[in-house]
Amino acid sequence: MLRTRLAPVLALALVFSACQQAAKPPTTTVSPSAAGGEKPVAGGTLTFVVNAEPPSFDGHRETTFALLHPIAPHYSLLYKFDPNDLTKVIPDVAAEQPTVSADKMTVTIKLRQDVKFHDSTGMTSEDVKATYDKIIFPDIAKGVTSPRAGAYAVVSAVNAPDKYTVEFKLKYPSASFLTNLASPWNFIYSAAKLKADPRWYEKNIMGTGPFLYDGNTKGQDWKGKKNPDYFGKDKDGTKLPYLDAYKALIITDANAGVTAIRSKQAMIEFRGFTPSQRNDLSAALPNDLAIQEAPWICVNYVVPNTTKKPFDDPRVRRALSLAVDRWTGGDALSKTTIVKDVGGLMRPKGPFAMSDTDLVKIAGFGKDGKANKDAAKALLVAAGVPNLTFKFLNRNIQTPYEPVAVYLIDQWKQVGITATHDVKETSAYQADLRAGTFEVALDFNCDFLDEPDLQLAKFWSASKAGKGLNFAYYDDTKLDGMIDAQSRETDPAKRVTLVGNIERYAMDEMAYQYPVLWWYRIIPYLKTVQGWKIGSNHYTNQDLTTVWLKK
Amino acid sequence: MRRYIVGRLLLMIPTLIGVAILTFVIMRAVPGDIVALRYAGSSVPQDVIDQKRHILGLDKPMWAQFVDWMTSISHLDLGQSLWTGHSVIDEVQVRVPLSIELAVLATLFAVALAVPLGVVAAVKQDTWIDYAIRVFSIGGLAMPSFWIGIMMVLVTLTLWGWAPPVVFTPLFEDPVANLAGLILPAIAVGYRYSAVSMRMTRSTVLEVLREDYVRTARAKGLRERIVVVRHALRNALLPVVTVVSLEFAFLIGGLVVTEQVFNLNGIGKLLVDAVAHRDYPLIQALVLLLAAVFVIVNFVVDMIYVVLDPRIRYA
């Protein structure tokens, strides 16, 4: 008898004691300032959490932030996003902004002459050419793959006309090419190393970046130390980087990551936490925590498989979208998980975003939830499936996939649709997506830049440029033509119009696939960390050149 | 005896080959592969995925992949991780010291707790002491070790602002830091482990205490402590040793969630990550390693039986 009573009492006592702290309301105020106007102080070691391990060390080959966060500080790029204004592209190893020929078919870039690799050899145009040749024209026979080769399909050749000049020859004028040169993955590699072994960088580090490689322990940590020969200087002429060193702690469990910051073993995690984790940290560290938040270029899509009946019928697909009250969902879900803003195919409030006035005219994006649901019911009746039933494929990752899917299923239920949540482990989920063995799925997309060429990549015809990306499995030459036209349009205002037309066609008229809610990035961190500014993605601004630690 | 030992050692070979075949087939029957996973969520065209599959040899027929793997193993080469490209041996050996040390610490803690408490509970059967020990042991069974771990971290964080180090320090580099990192997980795991052993010790000691030779020992006028420790406990230990040993083998690779909670870079987490990534060479190597640990531990237990009970003879 005694044993059955004591155990729960002890357990409750422990839970109560542990939860007391977490139950306190958050008291920390948001402090979005990066440098806060204070003069940076040199020295110290930044410790930060990375919640996955880099697969290989080769930025050209991988697509995960888990590579960028620990490894980007070892490398430079041709151009990068300005750490003080992440909407601007500034030169990195380039000496100045690129020069574009009158016919817009040749891009010429002058390089800095003071850039050295970590083995003290000087960087020249041959290194930049070898780097971009590897990214754009990978030597498949030698086992080199480049997931971003398609993003540079416009390039016909990379030339090095002299020691410090690089020239990109384009097949046609491209709106996105220049900003794509600031891709955070395009680490500048040594031509000599690549010539000796094109896969050398998969297991080795040697860049021109602000930090030298100082070792790593598999599954545990990654260390970098200041590069005394780094070429970068701040606006006062002080040599960068400010930090003496950094240490990335690989912590895969989100709660363990929170614990690491709460116990001050780590200062920051650059990808993001949930609202509840932010609140826990705020309550625990009321005087030591700063928080930066920003909209995120990541979104979940509802993807009906158009090769399966009845999802080959646009009315059914529109009904699925109409049934979802995104505005109410955004308010509710943003309290518990990392989604918030309602938007079309381009990030809300981003440079290509559709205005709310236009957005609410698209099926499923109107603010009158009841009217939308009535319209959805009518469409289902007209399509002959008033009691539609299907399996809804999702991956077994809680944040934000699970709450988003649960919300969708509930919304659909309100119009008579019964969706069974078919949760699969990521690999099996991917297999289903790629084999087309699903009815409706929750897909996702994350990018480093507000750029229609990137965000529309999933909308090309599935048998053509969208192969392996477009899991709605439709072919539509009209849509292909629209996407191609916006890509070639170099006038920004005209391009916004063209993108808006694509959104109306793809999300409303054909309702092929559509966003649920855009993600929202929350970074709570120790106030000692200065000089880092949140952006709308978790890929850029990770070379740590301007980060410093307040004493 | 020698023939028995040689026979047992030889029997390990078909056992491990069986495990290898099963693991190989089961993993390939599971949908999904590492390449699709690596590029999940990014705009990577299908031809890149196909190229990568070809480079990794995943487009070969299953039998050809099996022959390749067996050929490598016959050269004592466990292959390369498909995820990191590093040798499987490198991936495993960096995690082994932590897993072994945690298993040893948890076992020591469990045995130090279980055997004395189990004996006391048996000797003081149906008294308040017995009840208290039984409640304590039921608690260990009822609460998952990862939950105990979470509670420990929350309590130490809330009360002292302290949490175990998130980075593992090798024992010989800094013993204090090493212990600081492992003491809480060892207690969390060892408590549950001790609960099983404690209950086993109590019941076997109770059984032995009713044997005739114990009554004889008491009748000879031996002190109770000598009766219990020398006569009862040694005979009662056989099943306890079995439980403790099998638990030890399990701890080497089975502490996945506890390793997550304490961010321990151990074998269990590596195995789960390998399965999630469909990293076939790594999964196959780890399952073989864990199977070998179980087989060897079982063998060692059989040998310990001979030491503990001279009546046991293997032919």
Interface residues (C-beta under 8 A of the other chain):
Chain A: L2 R3 T4 L6 A7 L10 A11 L14 V15 S17 A18 Q20 Q21 E53 P55 S56 E62 T63 T64 I140 G143 T145 S146 P147 A149 G150 A151 E202 K203 T217 K218 G219 Q220 D221 L249 I250 I251 T252 D253 N255 A256 T259 A260 R262 S263 K264 Q265 A266 A284 E425 T426 S427 A428 Y429 Q430 A431 D432 R434 F444 N445 C446 D447 L454 A457 K458 A465 K467 G468 L469
Chain B: V30 P31 G32 D33 I34 A36 L37 R38 Y39 A40 G41 S42 S43 V44 P45 Q46 D47 V48 I49 Q51 K52 I55 W83 T84 G85 H86 D90 E91 V94 R95 Y131 A132 R134 V135 I138 G139 A142 M143 I150 M151 V153 L154 V155 L157 T158 G161 W162 A163 P165 V166 V167 F168 Q260 V261 F262 N263 N265 K269 L270 D273 A276 H277 R278
